[in-house]
Amino acid sequence: MVVARPIRIMAGGGGALIVATALALVVAGCGREHARKAETATTADVVRGTEQQRLRALLGHDYDVAQKLHADDFELVNPLGETVSKEAYIDSGDAFAYTVWKPISPIRVRVHGDSAVIRYESDLEIHGSRGHYWHTDLYEKRDGQWQIVWSQATGAP
């Protein structure tokens, strides 16, 4: 945050240069802050889109896309409190047992460098059981690709 402070201008004509320099620094600082916020908003949109792509891959039984979007060290904590590895989730086919997975709240995204946390509520059906769940997921950008690393699903009322 840039704070404007009064500047004492001495006689001798250098005052205009001081004021112009101070103004340029304030404008440059505001520009960097705006650019940082715009970059974060764009990154949030990319992460949100990656989650939507992941859901389409799981519902559409697209093994290759699902493999690419789940990190090798991916872990899911399911609503029963069980920890499930990528192998147990993707390779076993359990990831493709969903018949409905629809976000019913906005997918909220918090970006921190090459990590992002998302949270949303969904209408989900798997193995004939349907309900509403809250999802909290950690994404990391690895080798230029956003991948889900951790996921936790909790039953919602």
N, C-alpha and C positions, 0 to 999 in steps of 0.2 A: 504494500500500500504506500503510495506517495503522498506525503503531507506537505502542503505549501507553507512556507515560512517567510515572514517578511525579510527583505534584503535591504541592508543599509547601503545606499549608493553614495559614494564619495564624489566630490567634485573632480572634474578632470576628464570627463567624457567616456570613461570606461564602464559606466553604469549600464548603458544600453547593451553592451556586450554581455555583462553579467546577467541581466534580465533575459536576454535572448537565449543564453546558454541554459539558464534555469528552466525556461519554458520548454526548450527542446528535450531536456532530461525528463520532465514531467510527461510530455507527450510520448516519448519513447517508452517510458515505464508503463504507461497505460496500454500502449500497443502490444507490448510483450504479454501483459496479463490477459488481454483480449485474445491474443493468439493462443495462449496456453489453454484458456477455457474452450476455445473453438476446437482445438486438437483433442481435448478430453471428450467433448461432445461427439466428435467424429469417431473416436475410439469406442465410446459407449455404444454407438450405433453399430459398429462392426461386431462387437462382442454380442450384442442383442441379436444381430443377424446370424451369428455363428450358432447361438443357442437354437434359434428357429430352424436353421439348417440341420442341426443335430436331431431335433424332434422329427423333422420330415424324414431323415435317414432311418431313424428307429421305427417309425410308423410304416415306412415304405420298404423295410427290410433291406436297406442298402448297406451291406456289410463293409464295403470299401470306404465309404464316406464316414461311417460310424468309427471304423478303425482309425482313420485320419484325425477325427475330431476328439477322440479320447486319448489322453496321454498314456504312455506305457505304464506309469505308476498310478493310474486312475483308481480311486476308491469311492464306492457308493456306501452311504449309511442309509439303509432302507427304513421304512416306517416301523419295522419290527426291531430296529436297533442293531441289525446284523451288518457287518462290514463285508462288502463284496468287491473283489478285485476286478480289473479289466478282463482278465481271462475268464473269470467266473461269470461276468456280466455279458460280454460281447461274444466270446467264443462258444459259450454254452447255448447261446440263442435266447437267453432270458431277456436280453435287451430288445428283442424283436417280438415279444409277446404282447405288446401294447396294442389295443384296438382303438383307444382314444387317448390323446394327450394334448389338451388344448389349454393354453394360458387363459385364465379368466380375469387376471389383473394385469396391469402394465408390468413388463419386465424391467425392474429397476436395476441400474448398473452403477457401481462405484469403481472407478479406475484409479489405480495406484501404480504408475510406471508400467511394467510388463505384467502386472497382475490386475485382475478385475473380479469383483464379487457381484453375482446377480441374485435377485430374489423375486419370486412371483408365486401366485397361487394358480393351480391348474385343476381342471376336470380331467381325471385320469381313469382309464379302465385297463386292467391287466388280469389275465386268467379268470375272466368273468366277474371280477369284483370292481365296482366303480365307486369313486369317491372324489372328494376335493383334498388336495395336498398343497402344502407350502414347500417350495424348493429353494434351497440356498446352495449356490454352486460357486466354486473357485475356478477361474480360468487363468491360465498363464500363457504368455506369448513365447513360444519356443521355436527357434529357427524360422521366425517370420510368420508362424501360424498360431492362432489362438486355439488352445486345447483345454478341455475340461479336465481338471486334476482331481478335485474333490466334489462330491455331491451329497446332499442330505435332503431326504424327503420326510416330511412330518404330516400326519393327518390333520386336516383342518375341519372345524365344526361345520 
